[in-house]
């Protein structure tokens, strides 16, 4: 992480070729040392090294209270959705959780308490993240992915090949966990500690990312039913995060193919780095030969908004709007005078089109509840462009700029500091971007390998002559 003092950033100075000629100057090293020293000093205001404590099974009561106090105060002064703080009475929440923190049995219990407190904010970009040790040694999830389809929990992916050999397959329905209805079980054991902005965001987290989160050493008894209704009871061992990642096949950030009738199908699966934009531009000449393009961001969890914009700027000749953004504008003296604190609106700027590329054919975008963060920024901008139809399910409904903070024992937290809306002020955070054509995934379609949303997009394209 780069550290800087004022406008000078030490790491950037050392890498910037504009400073190369100064390296032999006797004053250079002194300047670097002085700047780094001042940067370290300035950093203490917001992120003192005192918070960089190692994981231990039980943090001291002082450390636990200090961590609670830090999270509470950072939220109070930085969380952008202040109406939620008012409705919750955030100070009262602090007092309510203080005895819980004092009574925490161990660090795992302590972090569950902080996660529960954070979940009250109902924001997917505001989270408490426990130390990695807890996910590696204490907590685990089952090596499955699932989704809520037609009110039923359907397995969408079996990560562990051994489970397939035992008869657990995609398309099977999860009925119960430890004798309880699966939805009831997850609402009791996982939902209270899960931060989510919308019901569809919560469903994605419960049934996909945190499915049956619990004690790593405690198996869970799961009852599943195959498509014919035959049931199978299985004791399922939870696995840690590292093992789950080993089972999962990495999804490429970008992939595309030409479908029948000269339709280009373009998967944009991640904006975590600029790979999707670079690969798209590299393939653009071939993609642009299609009569229509379908962009699929149903599995895109976000990253850098500008990566998605690099794709959008190839879709026409008019500069386009992104979303409107604002942040809190806190001035202590105005508070002392009794003035109400306000918001700072960032200037709205048009995004220029690509002068070398301008696709004028039909365009569609596929969305789901797993379309999130920077991918939602992509969909919002596309929607504002009036460039084509959005098909599928409402997006996750969460984006923004998180502020990262360190927490005792190796944990961390992030707090959403930026409020995003459509350019005209229409909300999508807490709601989700609504598709022009709502198409939910159907169980029968999933089991038979039919992509109903993609098929709906192809049908819409065929209507256009």
DAFEN-V92481 format. One record per backbone hydrogen bond with DSSP energy under -1.0 kcal/mol. CO is the residue of the C=O (numbers start at 1). NH is the residue of the N-H. If there is no record, write none. Layout:
BEGIN
CO/NH
CO/NH
END
This chain:
BEGIN
3/10
5/8
8/5
9/13
10/14
11/15
12/16
16/19
17/20
19/22
20/23
22/25
25/28
27/31
28/32
29/33
30/34
31/35
32/36
33/37
34/38
35/39
36/40
37/41
38/42
39/43
42/45
43/47
48/51
49/52
51/53
57/107
60/64
61/65
62/66
63/67
64/68
65/69
66/70
67/71
68/72
69/73
70/74
71/75
72/76
73/77
74/78
75/79
80/82
81/84
82/86
83/87
84/88
85/89
85/90
89/93
90/94
91/95
92/96
93/97
94/98
97/101
98/102
99/103
101/104
106/110
107/111
108/112
109/113
110/114
111/115
112/116
113/117
114/118
115/119
118/121
119/122
123/126
127/414
129/412
131/134
132/136
133/137
134/138
134/139
135/241
138/216
140/214
141/239
142/144
143/159
143/160
145/156
145/157
147/154
149/152
152/149
153/174
154/147
155/171
157/145
160/163
160/164
161/165
163/168
164/167
169/172
172/155
173/225
175/182
176/223
177/180
180/177
181/185
182/186
183/187
184/188
185/189
186/190
186/191
190/193
191/194
198/202
199/203
200/204
201/205
202/206
203/207
204/208
204/209
205/210
207/146
210/213
211/142
214/140
215/218
220/236
221/178
222/234
223/175
223/176
224/232
225/173
226/229
230/226
232/224
234/222
236/220
239/141
240/244
241/245
242/246
243/247
244/248
253/269
253/270
255/267
257/265
262/291
263/259
264/294
265/257
266/296
267/255
271/304
274/278
275/279
276/280
277/281
278/282
279/283
283/287
284/288
286/289
287/290
291/362
292/264
293/364
294/266
295/366
296/268
297/300
300/372
302/271
304/307
305/309
306/310
308/312
309/313
311/314
312/315
313/354
314/359
320/351
324/421
325/346
326/419
327/344
329/342
331/335
332/336
333/337
334/339
335/338
342/329
344/327
351/320
362/293
364/295
365/391
366/297
367/393
368/371
371/396
372/375
373/377
374/378
375/379
376/380
377/381
378/382
379/383
380/384
381/385
382/387
389/365
390/436
390/437
391/367
392/439
397/430
398/373
401/417
403/415
405/413
411/407
412/129
413/405
414/127
415/403
416/80
419/326
421/324
422/425
426/422
428/431
428/432
433/395
437/392
442/446
443/447
444/448
445/450
446/449
450/452
451/455
452/456
453/457
454/458
455/459
456/460
457/461
458/462
461/464
END
